[in-house]
Amino acid sequence: MLKYLPIIFISLTLAACQSETSSDQPSSDNSMSQQMPEDMQPQTDIDVSDEELDQFLDVSMKAREVQMGYQQEMMTAIEDEELALEIYNQIAQAVQMGQSPDEIDVSGEDMEKYKRANVMIEEIGTEMQEEIADSIESAGMDMERFQALNQAIQQDPALQQRIQQKMQESGMMPQSPSQQQNQ
């Protein structure tokens, strides 16, 4: 599990930063890369210095903090509609899978609550994306470079290892028992 922690963390951060991806449709690029065998996935050829990797980690942590703050607002939007989180998630997952509202096994009232909550969540998401983009740029990193680095980290095992090592060195991620014994 620790092997995938940086990938999951960074993927979540990037997902929050991609303003082009609609909340109603899954990202085809991401779903395609997850379905492709590892040897068929495109290899990235990106040069990343240790300093840039450190900057990427710092920016990612700031973006994650912003994202966590907005997650509570999103939860509140669902609660304000008096919609159970489980029902909201059920509808959201069905919509992402391409089901029409008529095909989803929920009441019409719950579907209306979902729609109202979703409007608020999309507005909150837009604010969050803007704040994350601002935090990335104010930290001195271009958004395109941030996204390119994120994609490279997802696809390049050597880069994944480097970022994992940096996370362990900075205390963001605990070391595995075998790594602790080697020290």
C-alpha positions in Angstrom: 0.0 0.0 0.0 2.8 2.4 0.8 4.1 2.0 -2.7 0.9 3.5 -4.1 0.4 6.3 -1.5 2.3 9.0 -3.5 0.5 8.1 -6.7 -2.9 8.2 -5.0 -2.0 11.5 -3.2 -0.7 13.2 -6.3 -3.5 11.8 -8.5 -6.1 13.3 -6.1 -4.2 16.6 -6.2 -4.1 16.6 -10.0 -7.8 15.7 -10.2 -8.6 18.8 -8.2 -6.5 20.9 -10.5 -7.9 19.8 -13.8 -10.6 22.3 -14.5 -11.4 20.8 -17.9 -12.6 17.5 -16.4 -16.4 17.6 -15.8 -17.7 16.1 -12.6 -20.3 14.3 -14.6 -17.9 12.4 -16.9 -14.9 10.3 -16.0 -11.6 11.4 -17.4 -10.9 9.2 -20.4 -7.2 9.7 -20.1 -7.0 8.5 -16.6 -9.4 5.5 -17.1 -7.5 4.4 -20.2 -4.1 4.5 -18.4 -5.5 2.4 -15.6 -6.9 -0.2 -18.0 -3.7 -0.5 -20.1 -1.1 -3.1 -19.2 2.0 -1.5 -17.7 4.2 -2.4 -20.6 1.8 -0.7 -23.0 1.4 2.6 -21.1 3.2 5.5 -22.7 6.6 6.2 -21.2 7.5 9.7 -20.2 10.8 11.2 -20.9 11.0 14.1 -18.6 14.0 15.5 -16.8 13.3 16.4 -13.2 15.9 17.8 -10.9 15.9 17.0 -7.1 15.1 20.7 -6.5 12.1 20.6 -8.9 10.9 17.4 -7.3 11.1 19.1 -3.8 9.2 22.0 -5.2 6.6 19.7 -6.7 6.1 18.0 -3.3 5.8 21.3 -1.5 3.2 22.5 -4.1 1.4 19.2 -3.9 1.1 19.5 -0.1 -0.2 23.1 -0.3 -2.7 22.0 -3.0 -3.8 19.1 -0.8 -4.4 21.4 2.2 -6.6 23.6 0.0 -8.5 20.5 -1.2 -9.1 19.2 2.3 -10.5 22.6 3.3 -13.0 22.6 0.4 -14.0 18.9 1.0 -15.8 20.0 4.2 -17.7 22.6 2.3 -18.7 20.0 -0.2 -19.9 17.7 2.6 -21.9 20.6 4.0 -23.6 21.2 0.6 -24.8 17.6 0.7 -25.9 17.8 4.3 -27.8 21.1 3.6 -29.9 19.2 1.1 -30.7 16.6 3.7 -29.3 13.9 1.5 -27.4 11.0 2.9 -23.8 10.8 1.7 -24.2 7.2 0.7 -27.1 8.1 -1.6 -25.2 11.1 -3.0 -22.2 8.8 -3.7 -24.5 6.1 -5.3 -26.0 8.7 -7.7 -22.7 10.3 -8.5 -21.1 6.9 -9.3 -24.1 5.9 -11.5 -23.8 9.2 -13.3 -20.1 8.7 -13.8 -20.8 5.3 -15.2 -23.1 6.9 -17.8 -26.4 5.9 -16.4 -29.3 8.3 -17.0 -31.3 9.6 -14.0 -34.2 7.3 -14.9 -32.0 4.2 -14.6 -30.7 5.1 -11.1 -32.5 3.3 -8.3 -33.3 6.3 -6.0 -36.4 8.4 -5.4 -37.2 11.4 -7.5 -36.8 13.5 -4.3 -33.3 12.2 -3.7 -32.4 12.9 -7.3 -33.6 16.5 -7.0 -31.6 16.9 -3.8 -28.6 15.4 -5.6 -28.9 17.9 -8.5 -29.1 20.9 -6.1 -26.2 19.6 -4.0 -24.2 19.0 -7.2 -24.7 22.5 -8.4 -23.2 23.8 -5.1 -20.4 21.2 -5.2 -19.5 22.3 -8.8 -19.3 25.9 -7.6 -17.2 24.9 -4.7 -15.0 22.8 -7.0 -14.4 25.7 -9.3 -13.3 27.9 -6.3 -11.1 25.1 -5.1 -9.5 24.6 -8.6 -8.8 28.4 -8.8 -7.3 28.5 -5.3 -5.1 25.4 -6.0 -3.9 26.9 -9.3 -3.1 30.1 -7.5 -1.2 28.3 -4.8 0.8 26.3 -7.4 1.7 29.4 -9.4 2.4 31.5 -6.2 4.9 28.8 -5.2 6.7 29.4 -8.5 5.6 26.5 -10.5 3.7 26.7 -13.8 0.4 24.7 -13.9 1.4 23.0 -17.1 4.7 21.9 -15.6 2.9 20.7 -12.4 0.6 18.6 -14.5 3.4 17.2 -16.7 5.3 16.2 -13.6 2.2 14.6 -12.1 1.7 12.6 -15.2 5.3 11.6 -15.4 5.2 10.4 -11.7 2.2 8.3 -12.4 3.9 6.6 -15.4 7.6 6.4 -14.4 8.5 3.8 -11.7 11.9 5.4 -11.2 10.3 8.8 -10.6 7.8 7.2 -8.3 10.7 5.8 -6.3 12.4 9.2 -6.1 9.3 11.0 -4.9 8.7 8.2 -2.4 12.2 8.6 -1.0 11.8 12.4 -0.8 8.4 11.9 1.1 10.1 9.5 3.5 13.0 11.9 4.0 10.7 14.8 4.8 8.5 12.7 7.1 5.4 12.8 4.9 5.4 9.1 4.6 6.6 6.5 7.1 9.5 4.2 6.2 8.7 0.5 5.7 10.2 -1.9 8.3 12.8 -3.2 5.8 14.0 0.4 5.1 14.3 1.1 8.8 16.4 -2.0 9.3 18.8 -0.9 6.6 19.6 2.3 8.3 
